[in-house]
Amino acid sequence: MRIAELAGLSEQIRRNAYHQSMLRYVGCNADTDLLSATFGDEIALRQDLVGLDMGNRAELGRVFVQAFKRLYYDLDPDAQAKAIEAAMSQALAVARPVLTAHCEVAQRIGVRLGLSDEIRRNLGQIYERWDGKGLPRGLSGEDVLPAVRLITLAQDAIALSDAAGIDAMAETIASRGDGAYEAELARLVAANAAVLMEGIGATVDRETILALEPDPPVTLDEAACDEAFLAVADMIDMRMPFTQGHSRMVAELAEGGARRLGLPEPDVRALRWSGCIHDIGELVVPVATWMRNGPLSVRERDAAQLHAYYGERALASFGPQGDAIAGLVLRHHERLDGSGYHRKVGGSDLSPAARTLAAAEAYQTSREERPHRKALSSEAAAAQLRTSVREGCICPDAAEAVLSFAGQPSRRPAPRSLAGMTPREIEVLRLIAAGLTAKEAARKLLISPKTADHHIQSVYSKIGVATLRPRRSTRSSTGWSGQAKRSHREYTPCAPPAARAS
């Protein structure tokens, strides 16, 4: 956006560039398993390619050789040389259709997100270049859309600056004018490199990014958000052939289980959305790790188990309203007995929503084939989930709610309502009775203080609260010690004797 402003580009081009910058690689999971099978660690390969002059066959060949050396590291020198020679002869034949698929998938996701025709055309030109040496169509000059030219240059400027410093970046950018980049734009960036890069490496928060969007900002209603989350789910799952549809099904099972449990509507929505994107952290882990037909090494296992953490970090940019979703993603592999990962927390840290997502994910995954095992039938998967319940790993109520929604015969009666309270209200009541304030309970349950307060007022009404009692009742000569003028948010409810006894 800094380059666009410096170049005096129109508001429409700036708007296209804004969205292109964030969505450029939305299709990059297409055929990633094929890319991994050919080049090995696809994440390392992509890092090596960032900032590279892709039109320079010598540089591209060097990166490919480096990738093949990683892939065939365990062969003796002669065998490795032969393997690399054979792989190099097929490298471009594999890379070209994969990169073409990236563009096509990005455009399809653009359609599902309701993006404009022009932005979708931009997404179809991800790898095109000014000099016509790009992919997939070899477009050149003005046929390459302005936002594409701008974003390609911006990305390379950052990568080159990180690798060699601002001065070296400016020199390289200038040398590529009329090659990878439009000459005028390249000269502008080279001449103003220091100003453009000032503070660019600092952590960028959500508010900073949103403030860059040209007016009027684009917003999505809940139905459009549903479709966006489904699009992201499909983007995640297309990375490997055996995960197709996985996230959609987890979301559906989690939502259905939540409704059978009577969870509040905000929890149901959070489960639907977090189910769609619970595996987004897997994108940090090379495909070869997930494709391994056998035990993982300690390093691979640790990396795989951290995907829940990476998922939560990826969702941090959602801001406060996304905390509930991020919290569920973080916990989707945790277990009641602390045997899950990655934080190995126990039941006290797992809300009914988190327990429901864990049950839905475990059930669905067991019904899907993996390289190291066959898929279970629905009946066998249900039996396996119930075994986990007996072992204390999975919440019995969550498991039966998910299985009932999935069409499996339920083995538990429907949960009885206590004083007409919802499960969430009971959660809040337990925390307030344990001495937590409304704000503390809200943090524990990953909800807003206002929502927690609403639940408290509803609980008071349903259980017949007669008085409010301070948590600390010691009096000083000037009033309540350390508790002066506390509102009900800082008090625990004092119910009538009969209610307290029950």
ROSE-500755 format. One record per residue (C-alpha): residue number from 1; residue in one letter; x, y, z. Coordinates in steps of 0.05 Angstrom, whole numbers. Layout:
N
(pt NUM, 'A', (X, Y, Z)),
...
This chain:
502
(pt 1, 'M', (0, 0, 0)),
(pt 2, 'R', (60, 46, 11)),
(pt 3, 'I', (85, 34, -59)),
(pt 4, 'A', (15, 45, -88)),
(pt 5, 'E', (9, 112, -52)),
(pt 6, 'L', (79, 133, -73)),
(pt 7, 'A', (63, 116, -145)),
(pt 8, 'G', (-2, 154, -143)),
(pt 9, 'L', (-42, 93, -165)),
(pt 10, 'S', (-118, 98, -167)),
(pt 11, 'E', (-163, 79, -109)),
(pt 12, 'Q', (-189, 19, -149)),
(pt 13, 'I', (-119, -9, -161)),
(pt 14, 'R', (-103, 3, -88)),
(pt 15, 'R', (-165, -35, -67)),
(pt 16, 'N', (-148, -93, -113)),
(pt 17, 'A', (-77, -93, -86)),
(pt 18, 'Y', (-101, -93, -14)),
(pt 19, 'H', (-142, -157, -24)),
(pt 20, 'Q', (-91, -189, -71)),
(pt 21, 'S', (-37, -181, -19)),
(pt 22, 'M', (-75, -222, 32)),
(pt 23, 'L', (-107, -273, -15)),
(pt 24, 'R', (-50, -284, -65)),
(pt 25, 'Y', (-34, -354, -39)),
(pt 26, 'V', (-103, -376, -20)),
(pt 27, 'G', (-99, -431, -73)),
(pt 28, 'C', (-29, -454, -56)),
(pt 29, 'N', (-51, -520, -25)),
(pt 30, 'A', (-74, -548, -92)),
(pt 31, 'D', (-34, -610, -109)),
(pt 32, 'T', (14, -597, -51)),
(pt 33, 'D', (20, -672, -41)),
(pt 34, 'L', (47, -677, -113)),
(pt 35, 'L', (95, -620, -100)),
(pt 36, 'S', (119, -654, -37)),
(pt 37, 'A', (128, -721, -70)),
(pt 38, 'T', (171, -689, -124)),
(pt 39, 'F', (212, -637, -85)),
(pt 40, 'G', (208, -661, -13)),
(pt 41, 'D', (196, -607, 40)),
(pt 42, 'E', (150, -560, 2)),
(pt 43, 'I', (153, -507, 57)),
(pt 44, 'A', (229, -502, 52)),
(pt 45, 'L', (223, -500, -24)),
(pt 46, 'R', (174, -442, -22)),
(pt 47, 'Q', (219, -405, 26)),
(pt 48, 'D', (278, -414, -22)),
(pt 49, 'L', (235, -389, -81)),
(pt 50, 'V', (212, -325, -46)),
(pt 51, 'G', (249, -266, -76)),
(pt 52, 'L', (281, -308, -131)),
(pt 53, 'D', (282, -284, -203)),
(pt 54, 'M', (239, -341, -229)),
(pt 55, 'G', (257, -322, -301)),
(pt 56, 'N', (330, -338, -288)),
(pt 57, 'R', (336, -412, -304)),
(pt 58, 'A', (404, -417, -271)),
(pt 59, 'E', (378, -391, -204)),
(pt 60, 'L', (315, -434, -209)),
(pt 61, 'G', (358, -495, -223)),
(pt 62, 'R', (401, -481, -163)),
(pt 63, 'V', (340, -479, -118)),
(pt 64, 'F', (314, -544, -147)),
(pt 65, 'V', (380, -579, -137)),
(pt 66, 'Q', (381, -555, -65)),
(pt 67, 'A', (311, -583, -54)),
(pt 68, 'F', (331, -651, -84)),
(pt 69, 'K', (393, -654, -40)),
(pt 70, 'R', (347, -648, 20)),
(pt 71, 'L', (301, -701, -8)),
(pt 72, 'Y', (356, -751, -23)),
(pt 73, 'Y', (402, -734, 35)),
(pt 74, 'D', (407, -807, 57)),
(pt 75, 'L', (434, -834, -9)),
(pt 76, 'D', (508, -845, -22)),
(pt 77, 'P', (540, -792, -68)),
(pt 78, 'D', (534, -831, -133)),
(pt 79, 'A', (462, -852, -121)),
(pt 80, 'Q', (444, -782, -99)),
(pt 81, 'A', (474, -752, -162)),
(pt 82, 'K', (434, -799, -206)),
(pt 83, 'A', (370, -786, -167)),
(pt 84, 'I', (379, -711, -173)),
(pt 85, 'E', (393, -715, -248)),
(pt 86, 'A', (329, -756, -259)),
(pt 87, 'A', (288, -709, -215)),
(pt 88, 'M', (314, -647, -250)),
(pt 89, 'S', (290, -673, -317)),
(pt 90, 'Q', (219, -675, -289)),
(pt 91, 'A', (220, -614, -244)),
(pt 92, 'L', (188, -563, -290)),
(pt 93, 'A', (138, -614, -317)),
(pt 94, 'V', (113, -622, -246)),
(pt 95, 'A', (118, -550, -223)),
(pt 96, 'R', (81, -519, -282)),
(pt 97, 'P', (13, -555, -272)),
(pt 98, 'V', (18, -547, -197)),
(pt 99, 'L', (28, -471, -202)),
(pt 100, 'T', (-28, -468, -254)),
(pt 101, 'A', (-74, -504, -205)),
(pt 102, 'H', (-57, -453, -151)),
(pt 103, 'C', (-84, -398, -195)),
(pt 104, 'E', (-147, -436, -214)),
(pt 105, 'V', (-163, -455, -143)),
(pt 106, 'A', (-150, -384, -118)),
(pt 107, 'Q', (-200, -358, -170)),
(pt 108, 'R', (-253, -409, -149)),
(pt 109, 'I', (-245, -390, -76)),
(pt 110, 'G', (-252, -317, -98)),
(pt 111, 'V', (-319, -334, -129)),
(pt 112, 'R', (-342, -367, -64)),
(pt 113, 'L', (-320, -306, -25)),
(pt 114, 'G', (-360, -260, -71)),
(pt 115, 'L', (-299, -222, -95)),
(pt 116, 'S', (-303, -176, -155)),
(pt 117, 'D', (-287, -201, -224)),
(pt 118, 'E', (-224, -159, -226)),
(pt 119, 'I', (-197, -187, -161)),
(pt 120, 'R', (-211, -257, -186)),
(pt 121, 'R', (-172, -241, -250)),
(pt 122, 'N', (-115, -218, -206)),
(pt 123, 'L', (-116, -284, -169)),
(pt 124, 'G', (-109, -320, -236)),
(pt 125, 'Q', (-44, -283, -251)),
(pt 126, 'I', (-6, -298, -187)),
(pt 127, 'Y', (58, -321, -223)),
(pt 128, 'E', (56, -276, -285)),
(pt 129, 'R', (114, -228, -298)),
(pt 130, 'W', (125, -163, -336)),
(pt 131, 'D', (173, -195, -385)),
(pt 132, 'G', (127, -254, -402)),
(pt 133, 'K', (169, -307, -368)),
(pt 134, 'G', (116, -324, -316)),
(pt 135, 'L', (62, -376, -309)),
(pt 136, 'P', (12, -402, -327)),
(pt 137, 'R', (-1, -362, -391)),
(pt 138, 'G', (63, -323, -401)),
(pt 139, 'L', (28, -256, -401)),
(pt 140, 'S', (72, -194, -408)),
(pt 141, 'G', (70, -118, -401)),
(pt 142, 'E', (3, -85, -391)),
(pt 143, 'D', (-32, -153, -397)),
(pt 144, 'V', (-7, -167, -327)),
(pt 145, 'L', (-57, -131, -282)),
(pt 146, 'P', (-30, -72, -241)),
(pt 147, 'A', (-45, -103, -173)),
(pt 148, 'V', (-6, -166, -193)),
(pt 149, 'R', (54, -125, -214)),
(pt 150, 'L', (51, -86, -149)),
(pt 151, 'I', (44, -145, -102)),
(pt 152, 'T', (99, -186, -136)),
(pt 153, 'L', (146, -127, -128)),
(pt 154, 'A', (125, -114, -56)),
(pt 155, 'Q', (135, -187, -35)),
(pt 156, 'D', (204, -191, -67)),
(pt 157, 'A', (225, -125, -35)),
(pt 158, 'I', (210, -153, 34)),
(pt 159, 'A', (244, -220, 20)),
(pt 160, 'L', (306, -188, -10)),
(pt 161, 'S', (311, -137, 46)),
(pt 162, 'D', (306, -192, 98)),
(pt 163, 'A', (360, -233, 63)),
(pt 164, 'A', (411, -180, 44)),
(pt 165, 'G', (391, -112, 72)),
(pt 166, 'I', (356, -52, 44)),
(pt 167, 'D', (413, -26, 0)),
(pt 168, 'A', (424, -94, -33)),
(pt 169, 'M', (349, -101, -42)),
(pt 170, 'A', (345, -34, -78)),
(pt 171, 'E', (402, -53, -124)),
(pt 172, 'T', (370, -120, -142)),
(pt 173, 'I', (301, -90, -153)),
(pt 174, 'A', (331, -37, -200)),
(pt 175, 'S', (368, -91, -239)),
(pt 176, 'R', (304, -129, -252)),
(pt 177, 'G', (268, -69, -283)),
(pt 178, 'D', (236, -90, -350)),
(pt 179, 'G', (247, -161, -328)),
(pt 180, 'A', (207, -187, -270)),
(pt 181, 'Y', (180, -118, -255)),
(pt 182, 'E', (154, -57, -292)),
(pt 183, 'A', (215, -12, -300)),
(pt 184, 'E', (182, 52, -275)),
(pt 185, 'L', (156, 18, -213)),
(pt 186, 'A', (223, -16, -200)),
(pt 187, 'R', (260, 51, -204)),
(pt 188, 'L', (210, 82, -156)),
(pt 189, 'V', (220, 27, -104)),
(pt 190, 'A', (295, 28, -111)),
(pt 191, 'A', (299, 103, -103)),
(pt 192, 'N', (254, 103, -41)),
(pt 193, 'A', (274, 37, -10)),
(pt 194, 'A', (293, 64, 58)),
(pt 195, 'V', (228, 103, 67)),
(pt 196, 'L', (185, 45, 41)),
(pt 197, 'M', (217, -5, 88)),
(pt 198, 'E', (216, 37, 150)),
(pt 199, 'G', (187, -4, 207)),
(pt 200, 'I', (161, -57, 158)),
(pt 201, 'G', (190, -114, 200)),
(pt 202, 'A', (153, -95, 263)),
(pt 203, 'T', (95, -136, 288)),
(pt 204, 'V', (33, -113, 251)),
(pt 205, 'D', (-33, -117, 288)),
(pt 206, 'R', (-103, -126, 262)),
(pt 207, 'E', (-122, -52, 269)),
(pt 208, 'T', (-62, -30, 228)),
(pt 209, 'I', (-81, -77, 171)),
(pt 210, 'L', (-155, -58, 171)),
(pt 211, 'A', (-136, 16, 171)),
(pt 212, 'L', (-100, 6, 104)),
(pt 213, 'E', (-163, -15, 67)),
(pt 214, 'P', (-189, 38, 21)),
(pt 215, 'D', (-259, 63, 38)),
(pt 216, 'P', (-311, 37, 40)),
(pt 217, 'P', (-288, -26, 76)),
(pt 218, 'V', (-315, -93, 54)),
(pt 219, 'T', (-354, -131, 107)),
(pt 220, 'L', (-388, -199, 109)),
(pt 221, 'D', (-453, -217, 143)),
(pt 222, 'E', (-460, -283, 181)),
(pt 223, 'A', (-482, -323, 121)),
(pt 224, 'A', (-423, -298, 80)),
(pt 225, 'C', (-377, -313, 139)),
(pt 226, 'D', (-404, -384, 139)),
(pt 227, 'E', (-385, -391, 66)),
(pt 228, 'A', (-317, -360, 78)),
(pt 229, 'F', (-302, -409, 134)),
(pt 230, 'L', (-323, -467, 89)),
(pt 231, 'A', (-277, -440, 35)),
(pt 232, 'V', (-219, -439, 84)),
(pt 233, 'A', (-237, -509, 107)),
(pt 234, 'D', (-233, -535, 35)),
(pt 235, 'M', (-168, -497, 25)),
(pt 236, 'I', (-138, -532, 85)),
(pt 237, 'D', (-163, -601, 67)),
(pt 238, 'M', (-142, -600, -7)),
(pt 239, 'R', (-70, -604, 16)),
(pt 240, 'M', (-73, -680, 20)),
(pt 241, 'P', (-120, -729, -15)),
(pt 242, 'F', (-142, -765, 48)),
(pt 243, 'T', (-165, -702, 84)),
(pt 244, 'Q', (-216, -679, 31)),
(pt 245, 'G', (-279, -658, 68)),
(pt 246, 'H', (-250, -671, 137)),
(pt 247, 'S', (-259, -601, 165)),
(pt 248, 'R', (-329, -594, 137)),
(pt 249, 'M', (-350, -658, 172)),
(pt 250, 'V', (-317, -639, 238)),
(pt 251, 'A', (-354, -572, 236)),
(pt 252, 'E', (-420, -606, 221)),
(pt 253, 'L', (-412, -658, 276)),
(pt 254, 'A', (-389, -606, 327)),
(pt 255, 'E', (-448, -560, 311)),
(pt 256, 'G', (-497, -617, 314)),
(pt 257, 'G', (-469, -643, 379)),
(pt 258, 'A', (-472, -574, 409)),
(pt 259, 'R', (-545, -566, 392)),
(pt 260, 'R', (-561, -633, 423)),
(pt 261, 'L', (-525, -610, 486)),
(pt 262, 'G', (-566, -546, 487)),
(pt 263, 'L', (-504, -501, 484)),
(pt 264, 'P', (-517, -427, 474)),
(pt 265, 'E', (-521, -402, 402)),
(pt 266, 'P', (-455, -363, 406)),
(pt 267, 'D', (-421, -429, 426)),
(pt 268, 'V', (-455, -465, 369)),
(pt 269, 'R', (-431, -414, 319)),
(pt 270, 'A', (-360, -414, 348)),
(pt 271, 'L', (-359, -490, 341)),
(pt 272, 'R', (-384, -488, 269)),
(pt 273, 'W', (-329, -438, 250)),
(pt 274, 'S', (-273, -468, 292)),
(pt 275, 'G', (-291, -537, 264)),
(pt 276, 'C', (-279, -510, 194)),
(pt 277, 'I', (-210, -483, 210)),
(pt 278, 'H', (-186, -527, 268)),
(pt 279, 'D', (-129, -555, 226)),
(pt 280, 'I', (-104, -490, 196)),
(pt 281, 'G', (-40, -498, 238)),
(pt 282, 'E', (-24, -561, 198)),
(pt 283, 'L', (-1, -516, 141)),
(pt 284, 'V', (62, -501, 181)),
(pt 285, 'V', (82, -575, 180)),
(pt 286, 'P', (111, -605, 116)),
(pt 287, 'V', (63, -652, 79)),
(pt 288, 'A', (114, -708, 83)),
(pt 289, 'T', (104, -712, 158)),
(pt 290, 'W', (29, -725, 150)),
(pt 291, 'M', (41, -772, 92)),
(pt 292, 'R', (90, -817, 129)),
(pt 293, 'N', (70, -890, 128)),
(pt 294, 'G', (100, -908, 195)),
(pt 295, 'P', (122, -879, 262)),
(pt 296, 'L', (143, -806, 264)),
(pt 297, 'S', (210, -785, 291)),
(pt 298, 'V', (210, -746, 357)),
(pt 299, 'R', (222, -682, 319)),
(pt 300, 'E', (166, -696, 269)),
(pt 301, 'R', (118, -715, 325)),
(pt 302, 'D', (133, -651, 363)),
(pt 303, 'A', (122, -609, 301)),
(pt 304, 'A', (57, -644, 286)),
(pt 305, 'Q', (30, -636, 356)),
(pt 306, 'L', (44, -561, 354)),
(pt 307, 'H', (-5, -551, 298)),
(pt 308, 'A', (-59, -533, 348)),
(pt 309, 'Y', (-14, -478, 376)),
(pt 310, 'Y', (2, -452, 306)),
(pt 311, 'G', (-72, -451, 290)),
(pt 312, 'E', (-87, -409, 351)),
(pt 313, 'R', (-31, -360, 332)),
(pt 314, 'A', (-57, -355, 261)),
(pt 315, 'L', (-125, -335, 289)),
(pt 316, 'A', (-98, -283, 337)),
(pt 317, 'S', (-109, -230, 283)),
(pt 318, 'F', (-184, -240, 290)),
(pt 319, 'G', (-182, -195, 351)),
(pt 320, 'P', (-223, -203, 415)),
(pt 321, 'Q', (-285, -229, 378)),
(pt 322, 'G', (-243, -287, 352)),
(pt 323, 'D', (-217, -309, 420)),
(pt 324, 'A', (-270, -363, 428)),
(pt 325, 'I', (-253, -393, 360)),
(pt 326, 'A', (-178, -389, 372)),
(pt 327, 'G', (-187, -421, 441)),
(pt 328, 'L', (-225, -479, 412)),
(pt 329, 'V', (-174, -490, 357)),
(pt 330, 'L', (-119, -490, 410)),
(pt 331, 'R', (-155, -544, 450)),
(pt 332, 'H', (-183, -591, 397)),
(pt 333, 'H', (-133, -646, 413)),
(pt 334, 'E', (-135, -638, 489)),
(pt 335, 'R', (-164, -693, 533)),
(pt 336, 'L', (-200, -693, 600)),
(pt 337, 'D', (-145, -734, 633)),
(pt 338, 'G', (-89, -688, 607)),
(pt 339, 'S', (-64, -739, 557)),
(pt 340, 'G', (-76, -694, 496)),
(pt 341, 'Y', (-33, -640, 465)),
(pt 342, 'H', (-1, -593, 459)),
(pt 343, 'R', (-10, -561, 528)),
(pt 344, 'K', (-35, -626, 561)),
(pt 345, 'V', (-88, -590, 601)),
(pt 346, 'G', (-143, -628, 636)),
(pt 347, 'G', (-218, -624, 642)),
(pt 348, 'S', (-220, -561, 684)),
(pt 349, 'D', (-192, -522, 625)),
(pt 350, 'L', (-240, -552, 574)),
(pt 351, 'S', (-308, -520, 565)),
(pt 352, 'P', (-367, -560, 538)),
(pt 353, 'A', (-353, -530, 470)),
(pt 354, 'A', (-280, -552, 472)),
(pt 355, 'R', (-301, -622, 494)),
(pt 356, 'T', (-352, -625, 437)),
(pt 357, 'L', (-300, -605, 385)),
(pt 358, 'A', (-251, -657, 411)),
(pt 359, 'A', (-304, -711, 407)),
(pt 360, 'A', (-325, -691, 337)),
(pt 361, 'E', (-253, -688, 312)),
(pt 362, 'A', (-235, -756, 342)),
(pt 363, 'Y', (-296, -791, 314)),
(pt 364, 'Q', (-289, -762, 244)),
(pt 365, 'T', (-214, -774, 239)),
(pt 366, 'S', (-222, -847, 257)),
(pt 367, 'R', (-271, -855, 199)),
(pt 368, 'E', (-219, -830, 149)),
(pt 369, 'E', (-161, -868, 119)),
(pt 370, 'R', (-91, -847, 136)),
(pt 371, 'P', (-25, -870, 106)),
(pt 372, 'H', (-10, -912, 168)),
(pt 373, 'R', (-79, -942, 178)),
(pt 374, 'K', (-146, -959, 146)),
(pt 375, 'A', (-210, -921, 159)),
(pt 376, 'L', (-259, -948, 211)),
(pt 377, 'S', (-332, -959, 197)),
(pt 378, 'S', (-379, -911, 231)),
(pt 379, 'E', (-398, -965, 281)),
(pt 380, 'A', (-326, -982, 297)),
(pt 381, 'A', (-309, -908, 303)),
(pt 382, 'A', (-366, -899, 352)),
(pt 383, 'A', (-340, -958, 393)),
(pt 384, 'Q', (-270, -929, 393)),
(pt 385, 'L', (-297, -861, 417)),
(pt 386, 'R', (-335, -895, 473)),
(pt 387, 'T', (-272, -932, 493)),
(pt 388, 'S', (-238, -864, 499)),
(pt 389, 'V', (-296, -843, 544)),
(pt 390, 'R', (-286, -903, 590)),
(pt 391, 'E', (-212, -887, 594)),
(pt 392, 'G', (-228, -817, 617)),
(pt 393, 'C', (-203, -781, 554)),
(pt 394, 'I', (-267, -757, 521)),
(pt 395, 'C', (-327, -725, 555)),
(pt 396, 'P', (-384, -775, 556)),
(pt 397, 'D', (-439, -723, 544)),
(pt 398, 'A', (-401, -692, 486)),
(pt 399, 'A', (-386, -761, 456)),
(pt 400, 'E', (-459, -784, 459)),
(pt 401, 'A', (-484, -718, 432)),
(pt 402, 'V', (-438, -723, 372)),
(pt 403, 'L', (-453, -796, 360)),
(pt 404, 'S', (-528, -784, 366)),
(pt 405, 'F', (-524, -729, 314)),
(pt 406, 'A', (-483, -776, 270)),
(pt 407, 'G', (-539, -827, 272)),
(pt 408, 'Q', (-508, -875, 322)),
(pt 409, 'P', (-555, -903, 376)),
(pt 410, 'S', (-546, -862, 439)),
(pt 411, 'R', (-528, -897, 504)),
(pt 412, 'R', (-543, -839, 550)),
(pt 413, 'P', (-608, -806, 568)),
(pt 414, 'A', (-617, -734, 548)),
(pt 415, 'P', (-586, -689, 601)),
(pt 416, 'R', (-635, -663, 653)),
(pt 417, 'S', (-642, -588, 660)),
(pt 418, 'L', (-622, -561, 729)),
(pt 419, 'A', (-670, -506, 750)),
(pt 420, 'G', (-681, -491, 677)),
(pt 421, 'M', (-608, -468, 668)),
(pt 422, 'T', (-570, -478, 604)),
(pt 423, 'P', (-503, -515, 606)),
(pt 424, 'R', (-467, -448, 597)),
(pt 425, 'E', (-505, -417, 656)),
(pt 426, 'I', (-486, -476, 699)),
(pt 427, 'E', (-413, -465, 680)),
(pt 428, 'V', (-417, -392, 699)),
(pt 429, 'L', (-452, -409, 764)),
(pt 430, 'R', (-397, -458, 784)),
(pt 431, 'L', (-343, -407, 771)),
(pt 432, 'I', (-379, -351, 807)),
(pt 433, 'A', (-393, -397, 866)),
(pt 434, 'A', (-319, -414, 867)),
(pt 435, 'G', (-303, -340, 878)),
(pt 436, 'L', (-288, -315, 808)),
(pt 437, 'T', (-313, -247, 785)),
(pt 438, 'A', (-353, -239, 722)),
(pt 439, 'K', (-290, -216, 685)),
(pt 440, 'E', (-250, -275, 710)),
(pt 441, 'A', (-306, -324, 691)),
(pt 442, 'A', (-309, -292, 622)),
(pt 443, 'R', (-235, -302, 611)),
(pt 444, 'K', (-240, -374, 635)),
(pt 445, 'L', (-297, -389, 587)),
(pt 446, 'L', (-271, -347, 529)),
(pt 447, 'I', (-332, -302, 528)),
(pt 448, 'S', (-341, -227, 537)),
(pt 449, 'P', (-353, -198, 607)),
(pt 450, 'K', (-420, -171, 582)),
(pt 451, 'T', (-442, -242, 562)),
(pt 452, 'A', (-419, -270, 629)),
(pt 453, 'D', (-458, -216, 665)),
(pt 454, 'H', (-520, -233, 623)),
(pt 455, 'H', (-513, -306, 644)),
(pt 456, 'I', (-505, -287, 717)),
(pt 457, 'Q', (-569, -246, 717)),
(pt 458, 'S', (-606, -304, 684)),
(pt 459, 'V', (-579, -352, 736)),
(pt 460, 'Y', (-600, -306, 793)),
(pt 461, 'S', (-670, -305, 766)),
(pt 462, 'K', (-675, -380, 755)),
(pt 463, 'I', (-647, -403, 822)),
(pt 464, 'G', (-684, -352, 863)),
(pt 465, 'V', (-627, -311, 891)),
(pt 466, 'A', (-651, -272, 951)),
(pt 467, 'T', (-589, -233, 972)),
(pt 468, 'L', (-519, -218, 947)),
(pt 469, 'R', (-460, -230, 992)),
(pt 470, 'P', (-389, -202, 984)),
(pt 471, 'R', (-335, -254, 974)),
(pt 472, 'R', (-294, -221, 1029)),
(pt 473, 'S', (-339, -198, 1086)),
(pt 474, 'T', (-288, -169, 1134)),
(pt 475, 'R', (-307, -98, 1154)),
(pt 476, 'S', (-261, -41, 1170)),
(pt 477, 'S', (-280, 24, 1204)),
(pt 478, 'T', (-292, 53, 1135)),
(pt 479, 'G', (-333, -3, 1105)),
(pt 480, 'W', (-318, -67, 1067)),
(pt 481, 'S', (-244, -82, 1068)),
(pt 482, 'G', (-218, -76, 997)),
(pt 483, 'Q', (-287, -87, 970)),
(pt 484, 'A', (-319, -18, 973)),
(pt 485, 'K', (-375, -5, 924)),
(pt 486, 'R', (-366, -70, 887)),
(pt 487, 'S', (-423, -85, 840)),
(pt 488, 'H', (-457, -153, 834)),
(pt 489, 'R', (-403, -171, 783)),
(pt 490, 'E', (-354, -177, 841)),
(pt 491, 'Y', (-401, -216, 887)),
(pt 492, 'T', (-422, -288, 891)),
(pt 493, 'P', (-496, -304, 893)),
(pt 494, 'C', (-528, -324, 959)),
(pt 495, 'A', (-586, -369, 942)),
(pt 496, 'P', (-640, -391, 991)),
(pt 497, 'P', (-620, -450, 1036)),
(pt 498, 'A', (-657, -502, 995)),
(pt 499, 'A', (-623, -480, 931)),
(pt 500, 'R', (-555, -480, 965)),
(pt 501, 'A', (-566, -549, 993)),
(pt 502, 'S', (-582, -577, 924)),
